[in-house]
């Protein structure tokens, strides 16, 4: 199969997802796990299914090939968020050692599936290194930013750099803030979502100044997420192709900013499948091929 994930904004031709009826299975299963997984509040399973169906319909209408992961006994609720356990490069997949201990079985499960559909495994991040896909932001084929925080450490970044030798020319290391502590799912992509090579949705209050200034120097324009839309995941936006994107409904100011910048915006209701579970449209997907 063809594969390339070294972009956040190229047109998605193939994508990896996992249905909540496979990952979450039942309300009883949610009741047993959600607190241990540090979800902000308890999701309602029936609402999750309805919300995800609307999200998946948008993806299936815009992406030619959608791969759905099968059930795997080594994974739990968080496995619906397929973005974090694997990084896709021109050389194949890199399996992550997750910073969240409850998710450690997910990378191997994804690796088995990717091999079954013909994608090679380029390598894996090994302990004590740790890295999560939400801390990786590609700005072009040659440039990648790595957020360093509670989910991704310097050793993980060093291993990523070694594995991508010859594939990447510039690695930007970005220190992340403490936020609400180690239990919070705070990734680099919690504060920036590129929607074109020269446009990104950002939440500036969490961005370190040198990184923000560097993006401006690189020519990026910003759609600023207001404070009142940060907790409703206004900053988590998935680009289907340049200036064509998906976001959670209920963030009107961010949506208006995107449309003013010439973007087409699709929305889905995500209160339970995304906000309560801690994973927006980017988190629910892992693009396998962007052109």
N, C-alpha and C positions, 0 to 999 in steps of 0.2 A: 504494500500500500504506500501511497505518497504521504509524507508527513513533514510538518514544519510548524513549530510553535514559537519561533523567534520574532513574534510581533504581537501586539495587543489590539491592532486596528485593521489588519488586512482582512479581506473577505473570508469568512469561515466556510470551508468546504466540507469539513468533517469534524465531528464533536463527540465527546464522551460524556454521558450522563448516567444517572441511576434513579430509577423511579422510587418514590417514597413507599409504595406498597411492597417493594423489595427490601429497602433499607430500614424502614420504620415498622412496617408489618401490621401494627395494631395499636390501639390506644393503650392497652395494657403494657405493651413493650415501651411506649413513650413514658408511661407513668413510672416504670422501673428505672429508666436511664436519665431522664432530662436533668435532674438536679446534679447527679454525679458528673454530667457533661457540662455543667455550669451554664445552661441555657438561661436567658433572662427571665423567662416565664414558661409555663407549661403549654405546649402546642395542643391543638385539637385535631385529632387524626382526620376526621371527615373534612374539616376545613383545609387541612394540608393537601388532601387529594384533589379537592376542587381548585385550589390555587395553583398547584403544580400542573394540573391539566391545562390551564390557561397559559401558563408559562411555556410548557412543552409545545403547545400549538403554535406559539410565535416562533420558537426555534425550528420546528419541523417545516414551517412555511417558508423559512429563509435559509435553511442549511440543507444542502443536498443529501448528506449522509449523517444520520444520527445513530451512534452506537450506545446501547443501553447495557450497563453492567449487570451480570447475573448476581444472584444471592451468593454470599460467601460467609461461612460460619465464623470467620475471624474478624468480621466487621460489625459495627453497630449503627446507631442513628446517624452519626456524623458522616458515614460513607455516602450519604446523598449529596454531599458537597465534594464533588469530584475534582475540584481545581487543586486542592492542597497536596495530595499525596504523590503527585508526579509532575515533572517538568518536561516539556516536549521541545526538542532541539532538531536541527537539521541532521544530526547524527543519530537520532533515536531518542528513547525515553530515559530520563534520569529518575530513579525511584528515591523518594525522600524518606529520611528518618524524621518523623513528626515531632514537633515540640510538645504536642499534647499527648500524654502517654496513652490515653484511651483510644487513640487513632493509629497505634503502631502497626496494626495488622493490615491497614488499608493499602499501603504501597505494594506489598507482595501480591495482594488480590488483583490490583490493577495491572501489575506486571504480567501476571499469568494471562489475563485477558488480552493485553496488547500483543503479547507473543502469539496468541492464538489467531489474531487477525493480521499477522505479518509485520508488526512493528518491532524492530530490534531494541534491546535494552542497552543503552550506551554505558550505563553504570548506576551506582547507587551511592547515596550519602550514608556513611557509616558512623556510628557512635564512636567518640563523643560528639561528633558533628551532628547538627540537626538543622533542618530547613523545611519550610512549608511554602507551597506554591504561591500563596497570597502575599509573600514577601518578595516576589520576583516580578519586576516590571520591565518589559522590553520596550525600548523607544525606536529601535530599528533592528535590522538583522545583526548589526555589529555592536549594539550598545544595550547593556542590561543594568538595571539598578537592583540592589539587594538590600532589603531592610534588615537591620540587626536589632533584635529585641528579645522577647521571651520565647518566641517560636523558632527563630533562626539565629544561630550563633556564628562567631568568626570562623570556627573550624568547619562548619557546614559551608560557609561562603568560600573558604579556601578550597574545599573539595570540589565545589561547583566550578570554580575557576580552572582547576586542573582538568576536570572532565570536559570542559568546553574549550580547551586550548585548540586554537586553529579555527574555532567557530565564532568566537567573540573577540572583538578588539578592545572594547572599553567596559570595565565593570565599575559601577558607581556604588560605593558602600554608604548606606544611609542609616545613621543611628535613629532608633525609634524612641518615643517617650514612654515613661512608665505607665501613663494613662490611669486605668483603674486597677492596675496590678496584673500579676501573672495569669490569673484565671480568665481575664478578658481576651477575646479573640481580636487583638489589635495587630493588624498586618500593615505593611507598606501600602497595600491596595485599600486599606481602610481610609486613606487620605488622598488617594489619587487614582483616577480611572481614565486612561487615555482613550479618546474617541476618534482621533485622527492623528496624523504625524505632527500636526501643529496645534492640537487642541486637546485639553484634558479637563475633566471635572476634578476639582480639588477642594479639600477642607483645610485651608491655610493655617488655622490655629494649632494644628498638630504637626505641621511641617517644620523641619529644622531649616533655618535661614539659608545656609550654604546650598542645600539641595534645591530649595525653591528658587534661589537666584540662578543656579545652574540651568534649571529648566527654562527660565526666562531668557538666559543667554543662548540657549539652543533654539529659541524662537517659538516656544509654546505659548499659546494664549490660554487663559483660564476661565472656566465657568465656576464661579465660587459658590460653594454650598453654604447656605445660611445656617446659623447655629440651630435653629428650630427644625431643620431637616437632616441633621447629622444622625441623630438616633434612629430615624426612620429610614436610614440607609440611602440617603440622597447621594452619597458619594460612591455608592457601589453601582456602577453602570457597565453593562457589557456591550462592547462594540461588535455588531454583526459584520460590519464592513465600515469603511471610513464614513463618519457622520451618519451612521444608521445604527441605532442602539436600543437596548432594553433596560428598563428600570422599574423599580417598585412604585406602584401608584401611591399618591399621597404626598408627593414632593413637588408642588406646583411651581415654586420659584426656580428650583434647579431645572425642571423640565422647560420652563420658559426661557431660561438662559441658554439651554442647548438649542432650542428652536430658533432663538435669535441668532445663534452662531451658524445656522443653516443645517442643523441635524434633524433627522426624522427620528421620532421617539415612540417606541412601543411600551405599553405599561401592562403590568399584571398585578393582581392583589397578592401581597406577600406577607401579611401580618403573621401568619402561623408558620408557613414553610420557610420563610426567610428571616423575619425580624426576631421571632421567638426562638428560632434555632440558631441564629447568629450567622446566617450565610445568604447573601444577596444573589443576584443573577450571575455575577462573575463566579461566585463560589459554587453554584449549582452546575457549572459546566467546566470541561477542560477541552478547549479547541485542540484538535489533533493536526489540522491542516489549515493554515491561513495563506492566502495568496496576495 
